[in-house]
Amino acid sequence: MTTSTSPVTAIPAADPERAASHFASLLEFETDCWDTHAALEVGGAGVVVLDVRAPEAYAAGHVAGAHNLPHRKIVERTIAAYPDDATFVVYCAGPHCNGADRAALRIARLGRPVKKMIGGVTGWLDEGFALVPE
C-alpha cells in the first residue's frame, strides 16, 4: 500500500497559537485594497494614503485621495505636514514592485506608523476599483 503526501501537509501547519500570532502580526504591517477603499470612503480619518510611484505614473492614474510622494523623497521634511497621529498607507505599482516596502521602511525609521497596501495599483484594479488621473 502506497501512502502519498499532500504538498500542503508535507510540512505541518503551525500550531494555532503560533499561527494566530503570525497572522495578527501581518495585519500590523499590511492592509488590503478593500480596507483602504473603505477608509477613504469615510473621509480617511487618521489615514494618509501615499502613492510612492513616480509623478508620471501617479498622473496617469492613482487611488482617489492618495498623495504622491515617491519613496526616494520620503524624509522628515516631506512628511512633516501630515498629522503626527496619522497612519500612513503606502502603495506602489503592485506585488512585483518593492517601492511600497522602501517607503514603509523610510516612514517607520522616521518614527511614524505605516502599513503597506498589499497588491498596490494591480490589486486595486483587480478588486474593481478605479484609478483617477491627475
C-alpha positions in Angstrom: 0.0 0.0 0.0 1.4 3.4 -1.0 0.9 6.5 1.1 1.0 9.8 -0.7 1.8 13.0 1.0 0.0 16.2 0.1 2.2 19.1 -0.7 0.0 21.1 1.7 0.6 18.8 4.6 4.1 17.7 3.8 5.2 20.5 6.2 2.8 20.5 9.1 0.8 23.7 9.8 2.0 25.8 12.7 0.2 25.3 16.0 -2.9 27.6 16.2 -1.2 29.9 18.8 1.8 30.5 16.6 -0.5 30.9 13.5 -2.6 33.4 15.3 0.5 35.4 16.3 1.9 35.3 12.8 -1.3 36.4 11.1 -2.0 39.1 13.7 1.5 40.5 13.1 0.9 40.6 9.3 -2.2 42.8 9.9 0.0 45.2 11.9 2.2 45.7 8.7 -0.3 45.4 5.9 -3.7 46.4 4.9 -5.6 45.5 1.7 -7.3 47.4 -1.1 -10.8 46.9 0.3 -9.9 48.3 3.8 -8.0 51.2 2.2 -11.0 52.0 0.0 -13.4 51.8 3.0 -11.2 54.2 5.0 -11.1 56.7 2.1 -14.9 56.4 1.6 -15.5 57.6 5.2 -13.1 60.5 4.8 -9.9 58.7 5.6 -9.9 59.8 9.2 -6.5 59.1 10.7 -5.1 57.7 7.4 -2.8 59.2 4.9 -2.6 57.2 1.6 0.7 57.7 -0.2 1.2 56.7 -3.8 5.0 56.2 -3.8 5.5 55.9 -7.6 7.0 58.4 -9.9 4.9 61.6 -10.6 4.2 60.4 -14.2 2.7 57.2 -13.0 0.6 59.0 -10.4 -0.6 61.5 -13.0 -1.7 58.7 -15.3 -3.9 57.2 -12.6 -3.9 56.8 -8.9 -6.2 56.0 -5.9 -8.6 58.9 -5.4 -7.5 60.7 -2.2 -3.9 59.5 -2.4 -1.0 61.9 -2.2 2.0 61.4 -4.5 5.3 61.1 -2.6 7.9 58.9 -4.4 9.7 56.7 -1.9 13.1 58.3 -2.5 11.7 61.6 -1.4 10.3 60.5 1.9 12.3 62.4 4.6 11.2 64.2 7.8 10.6 67.5 5.9 8.2 65.9 3.3 6.0 64.1 5.8 6.1 66.9 8.5 2.9 68.4 7.1 0.9 65.3 7.9 -0.7 64.8 11.3 1.6 63.2 13.9 -1.0 60.6 14.7 -1.8 59.6 11.1 -1.2 56.1 9.9 0.4 56.1 6.5 -0.8 53.6 3.9 1.7 53.3 1.1 1.3 51.6 -2.3 3.3 51.2 -5.4 2.6 49.5 -8.8 1.9 46.0 -7.4 3.4 42.9 -5.9 6.3 43.0 -8.4 7.4 46.4 -7.0 9.3 47.0 -3.8 8.7 50.7 -3.7 6.0 50.4 -1.1 8.3 48.4 1.1 11.1 51.0 0.7 8.6 53.8 1.5 7.2 51.9 4.6 10.8 51.4 5.8 11.6 55.1 5.5 8.4 56.2 7.2 8.9 53.7 10.1 12.5 54.9 10.5 11.1 58.4 10.9 9.0 57.2 13.8 5.7 57.3 12.1 3.0 54.5 11.9 2.8 52.9 8.5 1.1 50.0 6.7 1.6 48.7 3.1 -1.4 48.3 0.9 -0.9 44.8 -0.4 -1.4 44.5 -4.2 -0.7 48.1 -5.0 -2.2 49.5 -8.1 -2.5 46.0 -9.6 -4.5 44.8 -6.6 -6.7 48.0 -6.6 -7.7 47.4 -10.2 -8.1 43.6 -9.6 -10.7 44.5 -6.9 -12.7 46.5 -9.4 -11.8 49.9 -8.0 -11.0 52.8 -10.4 -7.9 55.0 -10.7 -8.3 58.7 -11.3 -6.0 60.8 -13.5 -4.4 63.9 -12.1 
